[in-house]
């Protein structure tokens, strides 16, 4: 449908649109990969607090487990506790949380928070797909719009990022798509720009993720290209929304903008490594995980059709690339693929609509067929990488687990272990190559602490100030042992730590059971005798902790914990 009466949401679904929306919902909801314990854990708790307490303060939820549960995600300012990350998702998720509250779902329970994130993500991604299709139908046919919209969602971070957790860029991408729909509506003669609506969605995008300020700037430049009157109208409304936000921030936080919105978070001049890495690294490269974007962009630029739209998108995407390349870390932390480009993908979809429309005018049918074939092949690869692997292959999440090597340039640019092709076998090979094989030799007597880089830890919980919790059965410490004194027949192993309750800890060294003792708090833990033949001099050694009665602390903390290890010692008996 391409008539002037085309509406964003009032028109009924076409069969193709309905199939796409249902398919996207199914794909996101049934995906096993999730990063819901990431930055945005607690976002829905703030939504619940806004709904019930009319405040963004989390003071009512502070208890003994609060800081341990939410960690770096919360900050104390003055006498009050706040969620650190952008406020937009917290505000716009309120209706969703209100619905959950009718079903007695409490977002103060981290497990319910994480499950609720995925439901909201599925709704948002499906809505983004619908908005993209409705935008595309103003430029191409409905089947073509559905095809491009589906690839735009499943062949990029709108699946592998937006489908795995309520990252701040998910709501941002929706509002960006709505803003682009408004502009295309104007460009195709289906109506005038509505400044109040356009500025609302622009401000909403910024509220959800401050990097969207670049998109707002690009839209103001676009408005200026369309005349002074439109610029003044859009600029005035945009200033009004920003002024309201500043007044709120001064009232709530005592500063012009909340901490996360500060310009100082931008790291200065982008480094060459970050610029190249965000485009072409096997870990986070945009053109690695969505290679069709390069050809689509090239065709759209060369076609000179809807030049203002193309200039808007290309200029904004380039500025976005420069800014995210100043971030620390530029690779986006624990995630999949080019997460920082998530909010830009609605723009790439618009370039695809323009490129397809321009391709119809090519005089050489052979060239058109070759270009379309190449784009389709690359787009199918992008769907495979971002959906089949990024959403449905849990082992790809292990790519983020190597520390500190996951932050090194060598690792981030290593084509032997790309995240989209990651397997259990490549994970084991990477561990051996990057960590285990490079461990320094330790000599007896030796002291091992969980934070030491001279050892390699497998399947432990996050490092805390004094130590680290083991998991139920498989926690291991791998270290390289130097030469041993052949005259020594046995050694002592001492543990320094505590348990939540009486706990039998089974210790195995290099596969041999050396101890199975009951450990209690407030008691001196006896040393364990280790026969010398169990240790392997000048080789790798593995200590495995088995805690069959491991328990969780409760209070919303979902971890199952065995022993809290402060340090481990191996020495010659006195």
N, C-alpha and C positions, 0 to 999 in steps of 0.2 A: 504494500500500500504506500503510494507516494503522493497522495493528494495533499492539498493544503490543510486538510483537517486532521492530519496525522498527529496523534497525541502521545505523550510519553507513557501514561498509565491508564487512561480512560478506555482506550481501544481494547477489544478482546484479543486474547492470545490467538495467533495463528497456530495450526498444528505443529509446525516446525519450532516455533518459539516455545510452546508448551513442552514439547519433547526435550528441548535444550535445557529449560529451567529445571524440569524434573531430573534430567540426567546429571546436571551439575550438583543439585542437592544430594543425589544418591552418591556421587563420586566423593564429595567432601565428607558426608556423614559416615560413610563406611571405611574411610581411609584409616589405616592403623598408625601412621606417623603423626606425632603431635609434639609441639614445643610449648604446650600450655603452661609449663612451669618456668616460663621465661620472664622477660621484662614486665609483661602485662598481668601477671598474677596479682590479684587484688583490685584490678580495674572494676570488675563487677561488684566487688565489695563497696567501693566508693559509690557506684550507681545505686546500690541498696541504701547506703547512708544518705545520699541526696534524696531518695524517695521517702525514707522514713524519718530522717532527722533534719532534713532541709539544710544540710551542710556537707562540705567536702572533707571535713576533718574526720580523722579515724580514731579520735580519742576514746570513743565508747568501746572500741574493739581491742584496746591495748591490754594485754595480759602477759603472763610469764613467757608465753610462746610466741608473742607477736613479732618481736624482732627476729627470732630464729626462723619463723615461717616466711616472713616477707623480706628479710635481709636488706639488700641494697635497694629494693623497690620502694622503700618508705624512708622519709626524712623527717626529722624533728625541726620545726622552726618555732623558736620561742617556746611557748607552753603547749604547742599542738603538734599532732602527727598528721602528715599528708603523704599521699602517693606521689612519687617523684615524677613519673612519666606523664605525657601530655593529657590534658583534661578532656579533650574532645570526646574520646571513646567513652569516658566515664559518664558524660552528660547524655550522649545520644543513645547509650545502652539502657537508659532508665526505663523506657516503655517495655523493653524485653525483660528486664529484671522484674518489673511490676507483674508481668505475666507469670514469671517463675514463682514469685512470692505467693500468688494465688494457689499454686500447687505445693506450697509449704517448703520451697527450696530456699535454703539459707546460704548466701554467698560468703558467709563467714567460715564455712567449711571449704578448705582449699580444693578438696576432691570435687565438690559440686561446682565450684568456680571453674575448674578446668573442664569439666564435662559441659557446662553451660557455654563456655567459650566456643566450643566446636559447633554447637547448634547455631549460635549467632553468626559464626563465620560462614556456615553453609548458606544461611539466609542472605548475608551480605554479598557473597560471591555470586549467588544466583541472581540477585538484584542488579549487580554490576553487569552481568552478562546480558540481562534484559535491556538495561539502559543502552549498552553498546549496540545491541541489535536494533533498537528503536532509532538510535542515531544513524546507524548504517543504512537503514531503510530509506532515509532521505537522500542517499547518494547512490545506492545500488539496489538490486532486487532483494526480496525477502530471503530466498534461499542463500544468496551470496552473503547477506548480512548475518544470517544465522551461522554460516560456516566460519566466517571471519571472527565473529564474536566468540564462538566456541573455542577456536584455536587461540584467540587472545587470552582467554581464561585458563584453559588447560595447558597451553604451551608456554607458560612463564610463571613468574612469582605470584600471580593471582591464584594459582593452585598451590605451588610448593611453599609459599609463605602465607598467603591469606587463608589457605585451607588448613593450616596446622596450628594456628593460635591467633588470638585477637591482638595481633600487632597493631601499633598505632597507624600503620599505613593502610589497613583494611578499610576503615571508615574513610580515610583520606582518598583512597582510590574511588570510592563511591561518589564522593562529592566532586572530585575532578571529572568523573564521567558525566555527572549532571550538569556541570558548568559547560563542558564541551557540547553536550546536547543542545544547550541554550544557544551557543554560538553557531552551531551548524543549522539550527532552526532559522536563525537570522540570515545566515549566508545563503541559504537555499530559498529565501523568500517566503517562508511559512509563518512569519510573524516578526515583530520588532523585539529587540532585546528588552527584557524586563529587569531593570537595574536592581530593584529590591531583592528579587529572587536570585539573580546572578550573584550579587554581593553576599547574600546569605550563604550560598553554597561555597563561595570562595572563602569567606570567613570560617565556615565550618571546617573546610579542608585545612586551613591554617591552625585552627584550634586543635585538630586531631594530630597534626604533625607540622612543626614549625618550618620544615623545609618547603612546605607548600607556599611559603611566602614568595618563592621564586615563580610559582605558577600565577599567583596574584599579580606580581609585577608584569609578567608576560601578558596577562589579560588586560592590564591597564595600558600597556603599549598597543595592544590590539585595538582597544577602545579609542585611543588617540588616533590611530590610523583611520578610524571610521568617522572622525569628526570631533570637534571640541565639545559639542553638546553632550554626546555620549560619554566622553571622558569625564566631564564635570559631574554628570549624573552618577556614573559608576564610582568615580573617585569619592564623591560625597557620601554615598551609601557605605562604601568600604571604610571610610574614615569614621563614620558613625558607629559601625559594628566594633571597630578596633577601640574606639573611645570607651564604649561600654565595658569591654574586656579590661582596659587599663584601670578604669574606676573600680571594677571588682577586685583586681589584683592589689591595688593600693589599700582597699578596705580589708581584704582577707590576709594578704601577705606583707603589707607594708612596703611594697616595692612596685615598680612600674609594670613588670611582667614576672610571672613565676620563673623559677630557676631554669627549668628545662627550655624555656623560650629565649634565654639570654643569647645574644650574638657571640659571646665569648666561647660558646660551645663549638663554634666553627674553628677548626684548627689552624687557620691561616692559609698559607700558600699550599696548594695540593702538590704532593710529591709524585715523581714520575712512576714510582712503583705502584702507588695507589691508583693513578690514572690508568695505567696499563692493566693492573689487576682487576679493576672494576669492569673492564671491557673484555679482556682476553685470558684471564687466568683460569685454570681448570677447576678452581675452587669457587670463584664468584663472578666469572666473566659473563657479562650480558650476552655477548656474541657467541659464547660457547653454549649457553643454556637456551638461547633463543636466536639462533643464527639467521633465521629468516628476516629478522628486524632490519638487518643491514641492507638487504636487497629491496625490501619494501620501502624503506626510507629513501634509498637512492632513486627509485622509480618515481616516488611522490615528488621529490625535489626537482628531478629532471623534467617532469611532465608540465610544470607551470600551470597546473589546474588548482583552483582554490588556493592561490598563492599565499594569502594572508593566513589561512588555517595551517598550511604547511610550515610557514615561517614561525608561527606561534608555537607549534609543537616542537620543531627542530631546535629553535632557540632555547626554549624552556628545558628540553632534555639535555642539551649541551651544558647549560648553566647548572642543572641538577647534578650532572656527572662531575663537574668541577668541584661543587660544594661537598658532595659525599666523599670525594677523594681527599678531603681535609680531615675527615672524621678519624678518631682513634677509639676503637680499631676500624680501619676502613673496610674490613671484610665482614663486618656485621655480627661478629660473635658466633654463638651457637645457633645455626640456622641451616638453610639449604639454598645454594645458588645465589643469584643476584638479588638478595632481599631488599637492598636499598633502592632498587628500581621499581618496586611494586606499584607505587602511586603513578608512575609514568606510563604504565602499560595501557591504560585507556587512550592515551595520546597515540601510542604506536598502533592501536586498533584503528583509530581515525586515519592515520597515514595509510593503512592497508586499504581502507575504503576508497580513499582518494587514488591510490595507486591502481586499484582494480578498475575504477571508472576511467582513469587515463589510459589504461592498457587496451581498452576497447577501441581506441582511436588509432592504435598502431596499424600501419599499412602492411607490414610484413607479418603474415599469420604465423610463419615459422618461428620468428623471434618471440612472438607472444606465447606460443606453445612452450618453447624452451624455458622462458622466464617463469611461466606458471608452474611447469613441472619441477623446476629447481626449488621454487618457493614452497610447493606442496611437500616435497621430500624433506626440506629443512624444517618445515612446520611440524611434520609428523615426528621428526626426531625430537623437537622441542616438547611435544606432548609426551613422548616416551620419557624424556629426561625429567620433566617437571611433575608429571602425574604418575606414570607407571613406577618411576624410581623415587621421586621426591615425596610422593604421597603414600605409596603402597609398598615401599621397600624399607623396613625399619633399620636395616643395617647401615643405610646412608647416614643416619643420625650419629653413628659411631665415628664418622669422619671428624667430628668436632671434639673427640675425646682426648686427643694427644696433647699433653701439657708438659713443658712450655712450647714444644715443637710446632704445635698447630698455629703459632703466631709467627713462625719464622718464614722468611721469603722462600727458602729452599722448599719448604713443605707446601706453601700456598701455590707455588708455581710448578709443582712436580706432576708431570703428566702420567706418571706410573700409577698414581692413586687419585684420579679425578672423582669427585663426590658422586656424580651421576652414574658412575660405573662401579661404585664401591661394593665389595662383597666381604663375607667373613674371611675368605682366603687373603684378599688384599689387605684387610684390617690386620691380620696376623703378620703378614709380610711387612707392613708399614711399622708395626710395633717393633719388630726385630731390627729393621733398618734404622729407624729414627731414634729409638729410645734404648732398647735392650742392648743392641750391639755397641752402643756408644757409652755405656755405663763405665765409670772408672772402677778400678779394682780397690776393694776395701780390705783392710787388714784387721786381724783380731788383736786386741779387743776393739770391738766396733759398736757404735751407737747409731741406731736408725730412727729418724723421726719422720712422720708421714709427709711433712712438707719438703723433705730433702730431695734435691734434684739428682743425688747420687744413686737413687733407687727408683724403681718403676712400680706404681700401684695400679692394681686392676680391681674394678668393682668395689670401690669405696665411696662413701658419701662425701659431700663437699668439705673441704678443709675448713676447720674452725680455728679459733684463736690458739687453743692449746693442743689440738690434735684432730683426729678424724675418726668417725664411726665406721665400723665394718658393716657389711651387709650380712644376710643370713648365713650363706654357705660359701660363697665363692671368692671372698676377698683374699687377694694375694699381694705379696711383696716380692719383687724380683730384684736381685742385686748380684753384682759380680764380686766374687771372693778372690783375694790374692793368695799367695803361698801360705801354707800352714806348716806349723812345726811338727815334723813326723813323730817326735817324742811324746806329743800330747795325745792321749787316748780318748778323752772326752772333754766337752765344753759345757758351759752353763748358758741358758737362755732365760732372760728376765724380761717380764712385761711390766710396764708402768702405765696404768690407766684405770678405768672403772667400768662397771656394767649397770644397767638399769635395775636388774634384779638378779638373783642367783642364776648363774649361767655356766653351763659346761662348755668349755672352749677346747676344741680338738685342733691341735697343731700338727701339721704335716710339713716336713722339709724334704723337698725333692721327691715327693710322693710317699714318703715313709711317715707313719704315725709315730710321733715322738712324745706326745702328751695328750691326755684327755682328763682334765681336772675341772673341779667345780671352783668357780671364782665368785667371791662375794665382796661387796663394798665394805670399806672400813676394816679390812683384814689385810695383813701382809701377804702378798702373792708369792708363793714359793718359787724358787728357780726350777727350771726344767733341765734335766740332764740330756745332752745331745751327744751320742757317740760320734767320734771323729769321722768314721767311715760314711756317715750320712752326708756330711758336707763335701762339696766338690771344689777343691782348690783350683784356682786359675780358670774357673768356669762360672757360668750363671747358676745361681741358686734361687729356689722359689720356696717361700714360706706361705702356707695356705692356712687361713683361719676358718674353722667350721663352727658355727654357733646355731645348733638346731633349735634352740629355744629362744631365738632372737624375738624381740617384741618391739612394738612401737610406743612412743611416748604419749600418744593421745593428744587431746587438745587441738585437733585439726592437723597435726603433723602426721603425714601419711608414711613416713619412712619406717622401715623395719631395721632395727639396729642390734648388733651383737655386742661388740666391745668397743669402747672408746679408747683408742691407742694414743698415748702421749709419746712414748718412745719404747724401743726394743733394744736390748743389749745382748751381745754374744761375747763371752769372755772365758778365760781359762779359770777353772775353780781355784779358789785360794787355799 
